[in-house]
Amino acid sequence: MAAFLLGAVLLIVQPQIVPSRPAMNSKAEASQSVQRELLKKASQKNDFKENIHPNGSCQQLPQTVIIGVRKGGTRALLEMLSLHPDIAAAESEVHFFDWEDHYRNGLQWYINQMPFSYPHQITVEKTPAYFTSPKVPERVYNMNQSMRLLLILRDPSERVLSDYTQVFYNHMQKHKPYPSIEEFLVKDGELNVDYKAINRSLYYIHMQNWLKYFPLDRIHIVDGDKLIKDPFPEIEKVERFLKLSPQINASNFYFNKTKGFYCLRDSGRERCLHESKGRAHPQVDARLLEKLHEYFHEPNKKFFELVGRTFDWH
């Protein structure tokens, strides 16, 4: 009894541990905090099951994630990487870390979205929205601190135009009207910096969030513009980053003059990206385009300094 009373006293007088992050100010944030801790503990304890197939393959957590960027060439990168026999790629974008409804389902749900793979293979998933979502870096880190991340970027101005083009055609297919790109890019006679497509191209800001949790040597940046013009050298770099044996060759790529971009040749079978890829961008007034280039000049410079590398962007 004395021991019990002593323990109770010590429990009462024990100083509280000050959290390293701001205290939660709502029930929703508290719930997310609990989920984050559960995810972290589950990952550490392997408190989930890998679905095993009779042939020896199984569904497992990805060892590599293509985190972005939207309209940067993530689908092309995944298709090219899938040429390697040691890669097992999830077919669709999973949106586990950025969609709350998916994230609340937990790691077992995430595993169930993965392809069946053999022990020697690397499982890869790609969701380009991850890069610009503030919550995602910490969530990925809590799952796997050793995760190897792939980020494919292209000229920020071109990415903005491509972003608009995708949404425009999505509306056209549904026979819904959609404003011209000028209506998004211009507000009160000035560049509309609140346009979401512009924000997604501020790579410097989003990269800072990722570097809070992952060192730069865990994030390989693929040059999306070079991947379009000459894919093989970029894929070689990805192979080295993932410590894969060199299996993809220059002969796996051929230029399709009709489509205007490179297609893939795999074991004699030829395949190209979906027709939605490589669409022509809308014509933009030269002065407005110049404003866009000027706006990105300083953020691009900061990004180059942050990653210790330059890109051939405007």
C-alpha positions as CSV (number, residue, x, y, z in Angstrom):
1,M,0.0,0.0,0.0
2,A,2.9,2.4,0.9
3,A,4.5,1.6,-2.5
4,F,1.2,2.4,-4.3
5,L,0.8,5.7,-2.5
6,L,4.5,6.7,-3.2
7,G,3.9,5.9,-6.9
8,A,0.8,8.0,-7.0
9,V,2.6,11.0,-5.4
10,L,5.5,10.7,-7.9
11,L,3.0,10.6,-10.8
12,I,1.3,13.8,-9.6
13,V,4.5,15.8,-9.1
14,Q,6.3,14.6,-12.2
15,P,6.9,17.6,-14.5
16,Q,5.1,17.6,-17.8
17,I,7.0,17.1,-21.0
18,V,6.8,20.1,-23.2
19,P,5.9,19.1,-26.7
20,S,8.3,20.1,-29.5
21,R,5.5,21.1,-31.7
22,P,2.5,23.4,-31.0
23,A,-0.3,21.9,-29.0
24,M,-3.4,20.8,-30.8
25,N,-6.1,23.4,-30.9
26,S,-9.0,21.3,-32.1
27,K,-10.5,17.9,-32.0
28,A,-9.7,17.3,-35.6
29,E,-6.0,18.1,-35.1
30,A,-5.9,15.9,-32.0
31,S,-7.4,13.0,-34.0
32,Q,-4.7,13.5,-36.7
33,S,-2.0,13.5,-34.0
34,V,-3.3,10.2,-32.6
35,Q,-3.4,8.7,-36.1
36,R,0.1,9.9,-36.8
37,E,1.4,8.2,-33.6
38,L,-0.5,5.0,-34.4
39,L,1.0,5.0,-37.9
40,K,4.5,5.5,-36.5
41,K,4.1,2.7,-33.9
42,A,2.6,0.3,-36.4
43,S,5.4,0.9,-38.8
44,Q,8.0,0.4,-36.1
45,K,6.4,-2.8,-34.8
46,N,5.4,-4.1,-38.3
47,D,1.9,-4.3,-36.8
48,F,0.3,-5.3,-40.1
49,K,0.2,-8.2,-42.4
50,E,1.6,-8.6,-45.9
51,N,-0.8,-10.4,-48.2
52,I,1.1,-13.4,-49.5
53,H,0.4,-15.0,-52.9
54,P,1.0,-18.8,-53.4
55,N,3.7,-17.9,-56.0
56,G,5.8,-16.3,-53.2
57,S,5.0,-12.6,-54.1
58,C,3.2,-10.4,-51.6
59,Q,1.8,-6.9,-51.1
60,Q,4.1,-4.7,-49.0
61,L,4.8,-1.1,-48.1
62,P,6.6,0.8,-50.9
63,Q,10.3,1.4,-50.5
64,T,10.2,4.3,-53.0
65,V,7.5,7.0,-53.6
66,I,7.3,9.4,-56.5
67,I,6.1,12.4,-54.6
68,G,5.6,14.8,-57.5
69,V,5.3,17.2,-59.0
70,R,1.9,17.4,-60.7
71,K,2.3,17.7,-64.5
72,G,6.0,17.2,-64.1
73,G,6.1,13.9,-65.8
74,T,5.3,11.5,-63.0
75,R,3.4,9.0,-65.2
76,A,6.2,8.9,-67.8
77,L,8.8,8.4,-65.0
78,L,6.8,5.5,-63.5
79,E,6.2,3.8,-66.9
80,M,9.9,4.1,-67.8
81,L,11.0,2.9,-64.4
82,S,8.6,-0.1,-64.8
83,L,10.8,-1.3,-67.6
84,H,13.2,-2.6,-64.9
85,P,12.4,-6.2,-63.8
86,D,13.1,-5.3,-60.1
87,I,10.4,-2.7,-60.0
88,A,6.8,-3.4,-59.0
89,A,4.7,-0.2,-59.5
90,A,1.2,0.6,-58.2
91,E,-1.0,1.4,-61.2
92,S,-3.0,4.3,-59.9
93,E,-2.3,7.2,-57.7
94,V,-3.0,6.1,-54.1
95,H,-3.4,9.5,-52.3
96,F,-2.8,7.8,-48.9
97,F,-0.8,10.5,-47.2
98,D,-2.7,13.6,-48.5
99,W,-6.4,12.4,-48.4
100,E,-7.7,12.2,-44.9
101,D,-10.3,9.6,-45.7
102,H,-7.5,7.3,-47.0
103,Y,-5.0,8.1,-44.3
104,R,-7.5,7.2,-41.6
105,N,-7.8,3.7,-43.0
106,G,-4.2,3.0,-41.8
107,L,-1.2,1.1,-43.1
108,Q,-3.0,-2.1,-43.8
109,W,-5.3,-0.3,-46.3
110,Y,-2.2,1.3,-47.8
111,I,-0.5,-2.1,-48.2
112,N,-3.7,-3.5,-49.9
113,Q,-3.3,-0.8,-52.6
114,M,0.2,-2.0,-53.5
115,P,1.0,-4.5,-56.3
116,F,2.2,-8.0,-55.5
117,S,6.0,-8.1,-55.7
118,Y,8.8,-10.5,-55.0
119,P,11.4,-10.1,-52.2
120,H,14.0,-8.8,-54.7
121,Q,11.7,-6.1,-56.1
122,I,11.2,-2.5,-55.1
123,T,7.6,-1.5,-54.7
124,V,6.9,2.0,-56.0
125,E,3.8,4.2,-55.8
126,K,3.3,7.7,-57.3
127,T,1.0,10.5,-56.1
128,P,2.2,13.9,-57.5
129,A,0.0,15.8,-55.0
130,Y,2.3,14.6,-52.2
131,F,5.0,17.2,-53.0
132,T,2.8,20.2,-52.3
133,S,0.8,18.9,-49.4
134,P,2.2,20.3,-46.1
135,K,1.2,17.2,-44.0
136,V,2.7,14.6,-46.2
137,P,6.5,14.8,-45.4
138,E,6.1,14.0,-41.7
139,R,3.6,11.2,-42.4
140,V,6.0,9.6,-44.9
141,Y,8.8,10.0,-42.4
142,N,6.8,8.3,-39.6
143,M,6.2,5.4,-41.9
144,N,9.7,4.9,-43.1
145,Q,12.6,7.3,-42.3
146,S,14.8,5.5,-44.9
147,M,12.4,6.0,-47.7
148,R,13.9,6.9,-51.1
149,L,11.9,9.7,-52.8
150,L,11.7,10.6,-56.4
151,L,10.7,14.1,-57.4
152,I,10.4,15.1,-61.1
153,L,10.3,18.8,-61.9
154,R,10.1,20.8,-65.1
155,D,10.2,24.5,-66.0
156,P,7.7,26.1,-63.5
157,S,6.1,28.3,-66.2
158,E,5.6,25.3,-68.5
159,R,4.2,23.4,-65.6
160,V,1.6,26.1,-64.9
161,L,0.4,25.9,-68.6
162,S,0.3,22.2,-68.5
163,D,-1.7,22.3,-65.2
164,Y,-4.3,24.5,-66.8
165,T,-4.4,22.4,-70.0
166,Q,-5.2,19.2,-68.0
167,V,-8.1,20.9,-66.2
168,F,-9.3,22.5,-69.4
169,Y,-9.5,19.2,-71.3
170,N,-11.2,17.5,-68.3
171,H,-14.0,20.1,-68.6
172,M,-14.2,19.8,-72.3
173,Q,-14.7,16.0,-72.1
174,K,-17.6,16.6,-69.8
175,H,-18.9,19.3,-72.1
176,K,-18.5,21.9,-69.4
177,P,-17.3,25.5,-70.2
178,Y,-14.0,26.6,-68.7
179,P,-12.4,30.1,-68.5
180,S,-9.4,31.0,-70.6
181,I,-6.0,30.8,-69.0
182,E,-5.7,34.6,-68.9
183,E,-8.7,34.7,-66.6
184,F,-6.7,32.7,-64.1
185,L,-3.3,34.3,-64.6
186,V,-4.5,37.9,-64.5
187,K,-6.2,39.7,-61.6
188,D,-6.7,43.4,-61.5
189,G,-4.3,43.8,-64.3
190,E,-1.5,42.0,-62.5
191,L,-0.3,38.4,-62.3
192,N,-2.6,36.4,-60.1
193,V,-0.2,34.9,-57.7
194,D,-3.1,33.2,-55.8
195,Y,-3.7,30.9,-58.7
196,K,-3.2,27.4,-57.4
197,A,-1.2,26.3,-60.5
198,I,1.3,29.1,-59.8
199,N,1.6,28.0,-56.1
200,R,2.3,24.4,-57.1
201,S,5.3,25.7,-59.2
202,L,7.0,27.4,-56.2
203,Y,9.3,24.4,-55.7
204,Y,11.5,26.2,-53.2
205,I,8.6,26.5,-50.6
206,H,7.5,22.9,-50.9
207,M,11.0,21.5,-51.0
208,Q,11.7,23.1,-47.6
209,N,8.9,21.1,-46.0
210,W,10.5,17.8,-47.3
211,L,14.0,18.7,-46.1
212,K,12.7,19.1,-42.6
213,Y,12.3,15.3,-42.5
214,F,14.5,13.9,-45.3
215,P,18.1,14.7,-46.1
216,L,18.8,15.8,-49.7
217,D,20.6,12.5,-50.5
218,R,17.2,10.7,-49.9
219,I,15.4,12.8,-52.6
220,H,16.4,12.3,-56.2
221,I,15.3,15.1,-58.5
222,V,14.6,14.0,-62.1
223,D,14.8,16.7,-64.7
224,G,11.4,16.5,-66.4
225,D,12.4,18.6,-69.4
226,K,15.4,16.4,-70.1
227,L,13.3,13.3,-69.6
228,I,11.1,14.4,-72.4
229,K,13.9,15.2,-74.8
230,D,16.3,12.3,-74.0
231,P,14.9,9.9,-71.4
232,F,17.6,7.3,-71.1
233,P,20.3,9.4,-69.2
234,E,17.7,10.5,-66.7
235,I,16.5,6.9,-66.1
236,E,20.1,5.8,-65.7
237,K,20.5,8.2,-62.8
238,V,17.3,6.9,-61.2
239,E,18.6,3.3,-61.4
240,R,21.8,4.4,-59.6
241,F,19.8,6.3,-56.9
242,L,17.6,3.2,-56.2
243,K,20.7,1.0,-56.3
244,L,19.2,-1.1,-59.1
245,S,21.4,-3.1,-61.5
246,P,21.5,-1.4,-64.9
247,Q,18.8,-3.1,-66.8
248,I,17.1,-0.3,-68.8
249,N,18.8,0.4,-72.1
250,A,18.7,3.2,-74.8
251,S,17.0,0.6,-77.0
252,N,14.0,0.7,-74.7
253,F,13.1,4.1,-76.0
254,Y,12.1,5.3,-79.4
255,F,10.8,8.6,-80.7
256,N,7.2,8.5,-82.0
257,K,7.0,11.3,-84.6
258,T,3.2,11.1,-84.7
259,K,2.8,11.7,-80.9
260,G,5.8,14.0,-80.7
261,F,7.4,12.2,-77.7
262,Y,9.3,9.1,-76.7
263,C,7.5,5.8,-76.3
264,L,8.7,2.5,-74.8
265,R,9.8,-0.8,-76.2
266,D,9.7,-3.7,-73.8
267,S,10.6,-7.2,-74.9
268,G,9.5,-6.4,-78.4
269,R,6.3,-4.8,-77.3
270,E,5.8,-1.1,-77.9
271,R,3.7,1.2,-75.8
272,C,3.1,4.9,-75.5
273,L,1.7,7.1,-72.8
274,H,-2.0,7.9,-72.9
275,E,-3.3,10.3,-75.5
276,S,-3.9,12.8,-72.7
277,K,-0.1,13.3,-72.5
278,G,1.7,15.7,-74.6
279,R,-1.2,18.0,-75.3
280,A,-0.5,21.4,-76.9
281,H,-0.6,24.3,-74.4
282,P,-2.8,27.3,-74.9
283,Q,-1.4,30.3,-76.6
284,V,-0.5,33.0,-74.1
285,D,0.3,36.6,-74.7
286,A,4.0,37.1,-74.8
287,R,4.0,39.9,-72.2
288,L,1.9,37.8,-69.8
289,L,4.3,34.9,-70.3
290,E,7.2,37.1,-69.6
291,K,5.5,38.2,-66.3
292,L,5.2,34.6,-65.4
293,H,8.9,34.0,-66.1
294,E,9.9,37.1,-64.1
295,Y,7.8,36.0,-61.1
296,F,9.5,32.6,-60.9
297,H,13.0,34.0,-61.3
298,E,13.7,34.6,-57.6
299,P,12.0,31.4,-56.3
300,N,13.9,29.3,-58.9
301,K,17.2,30.9,-57.8
302,K,16.4,30.0,-54.1
303,F,15.5,26.5,-55.2
304,F,18.8,26.0,-57.0
305,E,20.7,27.2,-53.9
306,L,18.6,24.9,-51.7
307,V,19.3,21.7,-53.7
308,G,22.8,22.7,-54.9
309,R,21.9,22.2,-58.6
310,T,20.6,24.3,-61.5
311,F,18.1,23.6,-64.2
312,D,17.6,25.1,-67.6
313,W,14.5,27.1,-66.8
314,H,13.5,30.6,-67.9
